[in-house]
Amino acid sequence: MTALNQYQRLEAAGIWRETPKSQLRDVIVSFGDATLVLADPRSEMPLAHWSLPAVTRLNPGKLPARYAPGGPEAGEELEIDDELMISAISKVHRVIEASKPHPGRLRGGLMLGAAAVMALVALFWVPPALVRHAADIAPPAQRAEIGRLVLAEIAKTTGSPCSRPAGDMVRQKLAMRLIGPDAQVVVVPATLRGAIRLPGPITVIGEDLVQGQGTPEAAAGHILAAQAVAAWHDPLLAALRHAGPRATFHLLTAGTLPAKSLAGYGEKLLADPAPRPEDESLLAYFTRAGISSEPYARSLDPTGEAVLGLIEADPFRTTEPRPVLGDREWLALQEICDQ
């Protein structure tokens, strides 16, 4: 999209409210890959991704401009008073509108062909578009509920998530340290060889990243890698694709997924190897979090040959990174799966 390409470096300050009851917070708004990216101005950590076609202006012609990711019912809201950013969003919407077909009158001899084309569109285009739309407009509470459903599916294979009072406090601190408020890090009694990002946001790691590890840096690296992947591959969209268009339509109309619509999805996630993000984007996450990339790289390849780029570009090769957890906290987390 030409209109989007010319604004890919555009940024502006905004004020974001995640839910009607949430406090307002300052964010940096920038154009992503067909999305608006809302990031924390201090840590530069992405907080939300809004699909540009779904962004709706709530107060046309007034300033500051107020937007929602899909309409007033979404509950999530963003205020922007930067005229260039407002103009850019408006222009992208005009380009999208102009690209839509505007058919005139069809002659009688073409009616049958047009009907056939519409049937094909309904068969092959509408279901995927419906799933994408549902993922774009899902509010945080709905994402969190679907994340819990996926976690329950994973637990059928791995066993119930590990829990001990001291360890639970530490995993919540780890989630806040690496991801942000309302995030969760869950430890399951299994070997996952990486982290799995679910909607919510919920990030699942196996006890193999905790027990027997000298420091928390490798586990933290896998958690950051999962966030980097989720920034470009929405875990909710993947879950809804598994559930299918009919279940997604039920979600849009009733607010919940039908029972068993996610059956087998946990096994699928566990069977697929955790994807690796590109080194450049991943290193940006390590830099913002103040964590060395080398322990994560060594956990992927002890010799370092396959991940030499991550090791050589470690942002903390010559400086001291910020501690991920204290020694006692790390010990408490290592014992979280002990019975």
C-alpha positions in Angstrom: 0.0 0.0 0.0 1.7 3.2 -1.2 -0.1 5.4 1.3 1.2 3.2 4.2 4.8 3.0 2.9 5.2 6.8 3.0 4.2 6.9 6.7 6.2 3.9 8.0 8.6 6.2 9.9 5.9 8.4 11.3 5.5 8.6 15.1 3.4 10.7 17.4 2.5 10.9 21.1 -0.9 9.7 22.2 -2.9 8.9 25.3 -4.2 5.3 25.5 -6.8 3.6 27.7 -6.9 -0.2 27.4 -10.3 -0.7 29.0 -13.0 1.8 30.2 -11.8 1.3 33.8 -8.1 1.5 33.0 -6.0 4.6 33.8 -4.9 6.8 30.9 -1.3 6.3 29.9 1.1 8.0 27.5 2.1 6.0 24.5 4.1 6.4 21.3 2.0 5.7 18.2 3.7 4.5 15.0 2.9 2.8 11.8 3.7 -0.9 11.6 3.0 -3.6 9.0 -0.6 -2.5 8.3 -1.0 -1.7 12.0 -0.8 1.1 14.4 1.7 0.1 17.1 1.2 1.6 20.6 4.4 1.5 22.6 5.6 2.6 26.1 7.5 5.8 25.6 10.1 4.9 28.3 10.8 1.2 27.6 9.7 1.3 23.9 7.9 -2.0 24.6 4.9 -2.6 22.3 1.7 -2.5 24.3 -0.9 -3.0 21.5 -1.2 -3.5 17.8 -4.3 -2.1 16.0 -5.2 -3.1 12.5 -5.3 0.0 10.4 -8.4 -1.0 8.3 -10.3 -1.6 11.6 -9.4 1.7 13.3 -12.5 3.8 13.8 -12.5 7.5 14.6 -15.0 8.2 17.4 -15.2 12.0 17.0 -14.8 13.1 13.3 -13.8 16.7 12.9 -12.9 17.2 16.5 -9.6 17.5 18.4 -8.0 15.7 19.9 -8.9 12.8 17.6 -10.3 9.8 19.4 -9.9 6.3 17.9 -10.9 2.8 18.8 -9.8 -0.6 17.3 -13.1 -1.5 15.7 -15.7 0.8 17.2 -17.0 2.2 20.5 -17.9 -1.2 21.8 -14.3 -2.2 21.9 -13.8 -0.3 25.1 -10.1 0.5 24.2 -9.4 4.1 23.1 -6.6 6.3 21.9 -6.3 10.1 21.7 -4.0 11.8 19.3 -3.6 15.6 18.7 -0.8 15.4 16.2 -2.3 16.7 12.9 0.2 14.9 10.7 -0.6 11.5 12.3 -4.4 12.2 12.1 -4.0 13.1 8.4 -2.0 10.0 7.8 -4.6 7.7 9.3 -7.3 9.4 7.4 -5.4 9.1 4.1 -4.8 5.4 4.6 -8.5 4.9 5.2 -9.3 6.8 2.0 -6.9 4.5 0.1 -8.5 1.4 1.6 -12.0 2.8 0.7 -10.9 3.7 -2.9 -9.5 0.2 -3.4 -12.9 -1.4 -2.7 -14.9 -2.2 -5.8 -17.8 0.1 -6.7 -19.8 -1.8 -9.2 -22.3 -0.1 -11.4 -25.3 -1.7 -13.1 -24.7 -5.2 -14.3 -26.3 -6.3 -17.5 -28.7 -9.2 -17.4 -26.3 -11.5 -19.4 -23.6 -11.1 -16.7 -25.9 -11.8 -13.7 -25.2 -15.5 -13.6 -21.4 -15.0 -13.8 -21.5 -12.3 -11.1 -23.5 -14.6 -8.9 -20.9 -17.4 -9.4 -18.0 -15.0 -8.6 -19.8 -13.8 -5.4 -20.3 -17.4 -4.4 -16.6 -18.1 -4.8 -15.7 -14.9 -2.8 -18.1 -16.0 0.0 -16.5 -19.4 0.0 -12.8 -18.5 -0.1 -12.5 -14.9 1.1 -15.2 -14.3 3.7 -14.2 -17.0 6.2 -10.6 -15.9 6.5 -11.6 -12.3 6.5 -14.1 -13.0 9.3 -11.4 -14.7 11.4 -9.0 -11.8 10.8 -11.6 -9.2 11.8 -12.5 -11.1 15.0 -8.8 -11.1 16.0 -8.4 -7.4 15.2 -11.4 -6.2 17.3 -11.1 -8.7 20.2 -11.0 -6.7 23.5 -8.3 -7.5 26.2 -10.8 -9.5 28.4 -11.8 -11.7 25.4 -8.2 -12.3 24.5 -7.4 -13.2 28.1 -10.3 -15.7 28.2 -9.2 -17.4 25.0 -5.6 -17.5 26.3 -6.9 -19.4 29.4 -8.8 -21.8 27.1 -5.6 -22.5 25.1 -3.6 -23.0 28.3 -6.1 -25.5 29.5 -5.6 -27.4 26.2 -1.8 -27.3 26.7 -2.2 -28.6 30.3 -4.0 -31.7 29.0 -0.6 -32.8 27.6 1.9 -31.2 30.0 0.0 -31.4 33.2 -1.4 -28.5 35.3 0.7 -25.3 35.5 3.2 -25.3 38.4 2.2 -23.3 41.5 3.8 -22.4 44.8 3.1 -19.2 46.7 6.7 -17.9 46.6 7.2 -19.0 43.0 3.9 -17.5 41.9 5.0 -14.1 43.2 8.3 -14.4 41.3 6.7 -15.4 37.9 4.4 -12.4 38.2 7.4 -10.2 38.8 9.1 -11.7 35.8 6.1 -11.0 33.6 6.0 -7.4 34.8 9.8 -7.0 34.2 9.8 -8.5 30.7 6.3 -7.9 29.2 4.3 -5.4 31.2 1.2 -5.1 33.4 -1.6 -7.7 33.1 0.8 -10.2 31.5 1.4 -13.7 32.9 4.3 -16.1 32.8 3.2 -19.7 33.4 5.5 -22.6 34.1 4.4 -26.1 33.1 5.9 -29.4 34.3 7.3 -30.4 30.9 10.2 -29.8 28.5 9.2 -27.2 25.9 12.7 -26.0 24.7 11.3 -22.5 24.4 8.4 -20.2 25.2 4.9 -20.2 23.7 3.0 -16.9 23.6 -0.8 -17.3 24.0 -3.4 -14.6 23.8 -3.9 -12.7 27.0 -0.9 -12.0 27.1 0.1 -15.4 28.6 3.6 -16.8 28.0 4.2 -20.5 28.8 7.6 -21.9 29.5 8.6 -25.4 30.6 10.4 -26.4 33.7 13.4 -27.2 31.6 14.1 -23.4 31.3 14.0 -23.0 35.1 15.2 -26.1 36.9 18.9 -26.8 36.6 19.6 -23.4 35.1 22.2 -21.3 36.9 20.7 -17.9 36.1 17.3 -16.6 34.7 18.8 -14.9 31.7 18.2 -17.8 29.2 14.5 -18.2 30.3 14.1 -14.4 30.1 15.5 -14.5 26.6 13.0 -17.2 25.4 10.2 -15.1 26.9 11.4 -12.0 25.0 11.7 -14.1 21.8 8.1 -15.2 22.2 7.0 -11.5 22.5 9.0 -10.6 19.4 7.2 -13.3 17.4 3.8 -12.3 18.7 4.3 -8.8 17.6 4.1 -10.0 13.9 2.1 -13.2 14.3 -0.9 -12.6 16.5 -1.4 -15.7 18.7 -5.2 -14.9 18.9 -5.4 -15.0 15.1 -3.7 -18.4 15.1 -6.1 -19.8 17.7 -9.1 -18.6 15.8 -7.9 -20.1 12.6 -7.7 -23.4 14.4 -11.2 -22.9 15.9 -12.6 -22.1 12.4 -15.0 -19.6 10.8 -18.2 -21.0 12.4 -16.7 -20.9 15.9 -15.4 -17.4 15.2 -18.8 -16.2 14.1 -20.2 -17.5 17.4 -17.4 -15.5 19.2 -18.5 -12.3 17.3 -22.2 -12.8 18.1 -22.2 -14.4 21.5 -18.9 -13.2 22.9 -17.5 -16.7 23.6 -16.0 -19.6 21.6 -18.1 -22.8 21.5 -17.0 -25.7 23.7 -14.3 -27.9 22.2 -13.6 -25.5 19.3 -10.0 -25.4 20.5 -9.7 -29.1 21.1 -6.3 -30.4 19.9 -4.8 -26.9 19.7 -2.6 -27.4 22.7 -1.0 -30.5 21.2 -0.4 -28.6 17.9 1.4 -25.8 19.7 3.5 -28.2 21.6 4.4 -30.2 18.5 5.4 -27.2 16.5 8.9 -25.8 17.3 9.0 -22.4 18.8 9.7 -19.9 15.9 12.7 -17.7 16.1 12.3 -14.0 15.4 14.8 -12.1 13.2 17.9 -11.2 15.1 17.6 -7.5 14.6 14.1 -7.3 16.1 14.9 -9.7 18.9 18.1 -7.7 19.9 15.9 -4.6 20.2 13.8 -6.4 22.8 17.0 -7.5 24.7 18.3 -3.9 24.6 15.0 -2.4 26.0 14.8 -5.1 28.7 18.5 -4.6 29.7 19.3 -8.3 29.2 22.3 -10.0 27.6 21.4 -12.1 24.5 24.3 -14.5 24.9 22.6 -16.9 27.5 19.6 -17.2 25.3 21.8 -17.8 22.2 23.9 -20.5 24.1 20.6 -22.3 25.1 19.8 -22.6 21.4 23.3 -23.8 20.5 25.9 -24.4 23.2 28.8 -24.0 20.6 27.4 -20.6 19.5 28.1 -21.4 15.8 24.4 -21.3 14.7 23.7 -18.1 16.6 27.0 -16.3 16.3 25.2 -13.1 15.2 23.2 -12.9 18.4 26.3 -13.4 20.5 28.5 -10.9 18.5 25.7 -8.3 18.6 25.0 -8.7 22.3 24.1 -5.2 23.5 25.8 -5.9 26.8 29.1 -7.4 25.8 31.0 -4.5 27.3 28.5 -3.2 29.9 26.7 -4.8 32.8 23.0 -5.8 32.1 20.2 -5.2 34.5 19.5 -8.1 36.9 16.5 -10.2 35.8 15.8 -11.6 39.3 17.6 -11.7 42.6 19.2 -15.0 43.7 16.5 -15.8 46.2 13.8 -15.0 43.7 15.4 -17.2 41.1 15.6 -20.1 43.6 11.9 -19.7 44.5 11.0 -19.9 40.8 13.2 -23.0 40.3 11.3 -24.7 43.1 7.8 -23.8 41.7 7.3 -27.3 40.2 8.5 -29.2 43.3 5.8 -31.1 45.1 
